[in-house]
Each structure stands twice: as C-alpha cells, then as structure tokens.
C-alpha cells in the first residue's frame, strides 16, 4: 500500500512529530511505501492565488476555480503543486497529522487542501462524494488536542469530536470521494505523562497495523442548524 502523510506542526520534536515518526516506521516495517509532506519544513504556502499557475487567463477577471480547471486540462500548475498532486494520485491512504487548532486544521494544512484539492483535478460538479475523483482511496485524521478527552463529549464544554471534525471528514475528504477511517486522537497530549504518551503511540501503532482491514466510518451530511419555531 502507498501511504502519504501530510504533516503540519512547526516543531519536529512535538508529539505530533513523534506520531508521524511512529507512522513512518510502523508502515514501512509492515511493507508499505511511505511519503511525507512536511508542510512547515517545505515552507508550503497556504495562500492560493494566481501564483499557483504557470500562466492565467485572467480575463475579464481572475477566477481561481476556473483557473484550476484550466490548469488541470492544460498542465499549468506550478511544480510545487504538481508534485503534491502526483503524491496524491500515487497514494492509497492519506494520513493528515496535525494539532487541532481552533476546532480545525492549521492554516498551512487547510491551504494544502485549498491548493492541491483543485477543482478539475480533485472534484467537479458531477464528481464528488460517492462518485468522487478519489473513490477507492482511504484517508484518516491523526491529531492531538490541548484539552482532555472529558471535554470532548456531546454534553461537555467543547462538544463531540465527531461533530468538530465533520467539516473536514465530510466536507473535504469524503467530498473528493475518499473513504474515511476513524480518526486517531491523542487528547491532552501536551499535558500527558510520559506513560500516557507511550500508551498513545503504542495504540497508534496498533491502529496502523490493522489499517488495511479496517472498515471506513459512516458519514452523512450534518443536520440542519435552524432554530426551533417560536411558540
């Protein structure tokens, strides 16, 4: 299996870095091929604009999505993006390794998705969700939180983790057709004891060893957020 790890943390010695290293070692030892896109080390630009393209039509005005479609059809993406797109095509499984910041992805990882999941390349109006471009590929979120697990319950202060991650798992990964594996979450990693961190890494290793036989989770569109009718 070909595995691409998208890694977003500014400190290589962080617990996120340790999880990334464990993933690489475990997967390679199990016979899988692994590539890592270390976004901070790469100084990957999170901003998608006209610089994404070798040339742009730009008339009567610059339209980013139209330019992505044109670049897909005419091979006009800059080498930095083409390299990441080639990795995505190559991968059978994509792991996103990151700290949960403001209930979402770090900006550089969201920018990777904005720029690499380009319209025309990763999706279009007729190719999404069940018939998405990347149907048959798998994806998984591997992340850390600052707060403990008890705060990520449905009736707790921060809310259910599944709901927090829904916009990523459904609106990004499933949207382009990928099957989504259950996320691996290291809760409160920054405040965890050495023993707790070791346990997390061991559990993560076991999860990865079983990844080929693991079924994807069931995802569906979020419920309406409309306020109840007044009496």
C-alpha positions as CSV (number, residue, x, y, z in Angstrom):
1,X,0.0,0.0,0.0
2,X,1.2,3.5,-0.8
3,X,0.8,5.9,2.1
4,X,1.1,9.7,2.0
5,X,1.4,11.6,5.4
6,X,0.5,15.3,5.3
7,X,2.3,16.6,8.4
8,X,1.6,20.1,9.9
9,X,3.4,21.1,13.0
10,X,6.1,23.8,13.4
11,X,8.1,21.7,15.9
12,X,9.6,18.4,14.7
13,X,10.1,17.2,18.3
14,X,6.4,17.7,19.2
15,X,4.1,14.8,20.0
16,X,2.7,15.3,16.5
17,X,6.2,14.7,15.2
18,X,6.5,11.6,17.3
19,X,3.2,10.3,15.9
20,X,4.4,11.0,12.4
21,X,7.7,9.2,13.0
22,X,5.9,6.2,14.5
23,X,3.6,6.0,11.5
24,X,6.5,6.1,9.0
25,X,8.4,3.4,11.0
26,X,5.4,1.2,11.5
27,X,4.1,1.3,8.0
28,X,7.5,0.8,6.3
29,X,8.2,-2.1,8.6
30,X,4.9,-3.6,7.6
31,X,6.0,-3.4,3.9
32,X,4.1,-0.3,2.9
33,X,5.7,2.6,0.8
34,X,5.5,5.9,2.6
35,X,6.0,9.6,1.6
36,X,5.8,12.5,3.9
37,X,4.9,16.1,3.0
38,X,6.2,18.1,6.0
39,X,4.5,21.4,5.3
40,X,6.4,23.6,7.7
41,X,9.8,22.2,6.6
42,X,8.7,22.7,3.0
43,X,7.5,26.2,3.8
44,X,4.4,25.3,1.9
45,X,2.4,28.5,1.0
46,X,-1.1,28.3,2.4
47,X,-2.4,31.0,0.0
48,X,-4.0,30.0,-3.2
49,X,-3.9,32.7,-5.9
50,X,-2.6,33.4,-9.4
51,X,0.9,32.2,-8.4
52,X,-0.4,28.6,-8.4
53,X,-0.3,28.7,-12.2
54,X,2.4,28.9,-14.9
55,X,0.0,31.3,-16.7
56,X,-3.5,32.5,-16.2
57,X,-6.2,33.7,-18.5
58,X,-7.2,36.4,-16.0
59,X,-9.9,38.0,-18.2
60,X,-12.3,39.7,-17.6
61,X,-11.1,39.0,-14.0
62,X,-9.1,36.3,-12.1
63,X,-11.3,33.4,-11.2
64,X,-9.4,30.9,-9.0
65,X,-11.7,27.9,-9.6
66,X,-11.8,28.5,-13.4
67,X,-8.0,28.7,-13.4
68,X,-7.7,25.4,-11.5
69,X,-9.9,23.7,-14.1
70,X,-7.8,25.2,-16.9
71,X,-4.6,24.2,-15.2
72,X,-5.8,20.7,-14.9
73,X,-6.7,20.4,-18.5
74,X,-3.6,22.2,-19.8
75,X,-0.9,21.2,-17.3
76,X,-0.5,24.7,-16.0
77,X,0.1,24.1,-12.2
78,X,3.5,25.2,-10.9
79,X,5.9,22.4,-10.0
80,X,5.3,22.7,-6.2
81,X,1.6,21.9,-6.7
82,X,2.1,19.3,-9.4
83,X,4.5,17.4,-7.1
84,X,1.8,17.3,-4.3
85,X,-0.9,16.3,-6.8
86,X,1.3,13.4,-8.1
87,X,1.8,12.2,-4.5
88,X,-2.0,12.2,-4.0
89,X,-2.5,10.2,-7.2
90,X,0.1,7.7,-6.0
91,X,-1.3,7.3,-2.5
92,X,-3.8,4.6,-1.5
93,X,-4.1,6.0,2.0
94,X,-3.6,9.7,3.1
95,X,-3.0,10.5,6.7
96,X,-3.3,14.0,7.9
97,X,-1.2,14.6,11.1
98,X,-1.9,17.8,12.9
99,X,-2.7,19.6,16.2
100,X,-6.4,20.7,16.5
101,X,-6.3,24.5,16.3
102,X,-9.5,26.5,16.7
103,X,-11.5,23.3,16.2
104,X,-9.9,22.7,12.8
105,X,-6.8,22.3,10.7
106,X,-3.7,24.5,11.0
107,X,-3.8,27.1,8.3
108,X,-0.9,25.6,6.3
109,X,-2.8,22.2,6.1
110,X,-6.1,23.9,5.0
111,X,-4.0,25.8,2.4
112,X,-2.6,22.5,1.1
113,X,-6.2,21.2,0.7
114,X,-7.3,24.5,-1.0
115,X,-4.5,24.4,-3.5
116,X,-4.0,20.6,-4.0
117,X,-7.6,19.6,-4.0
118,X,-8.0,21.7,-7.0
119,X,-11.3,21.9,-9.0
120,X,-11.0,19.8,-12.1
121,X,-8.2,17.7,-10.5
122,X,-9.8,16.5,-7.3
123,X,-13.5,17.2,-7.9
124,X,-16.0,18.9,-10.1
125,X,-19.8,19.5,-10.1
126,X,-20.6,15.9,-11.2
127,X,-17.7,14.1,-9.5
128,X,-18.0,14.2,-5.7
129,X,-18.9,12.2,-2.6
130,X,-19.8,8.6,-3.7
131,X,-18.6,9.1,-7.3
132,X,-15.7,11.3,-6.3
133,X,-12.5,11.5,-8.2
134,X,-10.6,9.7,-5.4
135,X,-13.1,6.9,-4.8
136,X,-11.2,3.9,-3.6
137,X,-8.6,5.9,-1.7
138,X,-8.6,5.9,2.1
139,X,-7.9,8.8,4.4
140,X,-7.5,9.3,8.2
141,X,-7.0,12.1,10.6
142,X,-4.4,11.7,13.3
143,X,-4.4,14.6,15.7
144,X,-3.7,16.0,19.1
145,X,-5.7,18.2,21.4
146,X,-4.8,20.6,24.1
147,X,-7.8,19.7,26.3
148,X,-8.6,16.4,27.9
149,X,-11.0,13.8,26.5
150,X,-13.7,14.5,29.0
151,X,-14.3,18.0,27.5
152,X,-15.0,16.5,24.0
153,X,-18.2,14.7,24.8
154,X,-21.6,15.6,23.4
155,X,-22.8,17.1,26.7
156,X,-19.4,18.7,27.6
157,X,-17.9,22.1,27.1
158,X,-16.2,21.6,23.8
159,X,-18.7,19.1,22.2
160,X,-18.5,15.8,20.4
161,X,-15.3,15.2,18.5
162,X,-17.1,13.7,15.6
163,X,-19.1,16.9,15.1
164,X,-16.0,19.0,15.4
165,X,-14.2,17.0,12.7
166,X,-17.3,16.7,10.5
167,X,-16.4,19.6,8.2
168,X,-13.0,18.0,7.5
169,X,-14.1,14.4,7.2
170,X,-17.3,15.0,5.2
171,X,-16.7,18.4,3.6
172,X,-13.1,17.8,2.4
173,X,-12.1,14.1,2.4
174,X,-15.4,12.4,1.6
175,X,-16.3,15.2,-0.8
176,X,-13.5,14.1,-3.1
177,X,-14.6,10.5,-2.8
178,X,-12.2,9.2,-0.2
179,X,-13.3,6.6,2.3
180,X,-12.7,8.0,5.8
181,X,-11.2,5.9,8.6
182,X,-12.0,6.7,12.2
183,X,-9.7,9.4,13.5
184,X,-6.9,8.7,16.0
185,X,-7.0,11.4,18.6
186,X,-4.3,11.9,21.3
187,X,-6.3,14.0,23.8
188,X,-4.4,16.5,26.0
189,X,-1.1,15.4,24.6
190,X,0.8,18.5,25.8
191,X,-0.1,17.7,29.4
192,X,0.1,13.9,29.2
193,X,2.6,12.0,31.3
194,X,5.4,10.1,29.6
195,X,3.5,6.9,30.3
196,X,0.4,8.3,28.7
197,X,2.3,9.4,25.6
198,X,3.9,5.9,25.3
199,X,0.4,4.4,25.5
200,X,-0.9,6.7,22.8
201,X,2.0,5.8,20.5
202,X,1.5,2.1,21.1
203,X,-2.2,2.4,20.4
204,X,-1.5,4.3,17.2
205,X,1.0,1.7,16.1
206,X,-1.7,-1.0,16.5
207,X,-4.2,1.1,14.6
208,X,-1.9,1.5,11.7
209,X,-1.0,-2.2,11.6
210,X,-4.7,-3.0,11.2
211,X,-5.4,-0.2,8.7
212,X,-5.8,-2.5,5.7
213,X,-8.6,-4.5,7.3
214,X,-10.3,-1.5,9.0
215,X,-13.7,-0.5,7.6
216,X,-14.4,3.2,7.0
217,X,-16.7,5.1,9.2
218,X,-20.3,6.0,8.2
219,X,-20.6,9.7,7.4
220,X,-23.6,11.8,6.3
221,X,-24.5,15.4,5.8
222,X,-24.9,17.4,9.0
223,X,-28.3,18.1,10.4
224,X,-30.0,21.4,9.9
225,X,-28.9,24.1,12.3
226,X,-32.2,26.0,12.1
227,X,-33.6,27.4,15.3
228,X,-36.8,25.9,16.7
229,X,-40.0,27.6,15.8
230,X,-41.2,30.1,18.4
231,X,-44.4,29.3,20.3
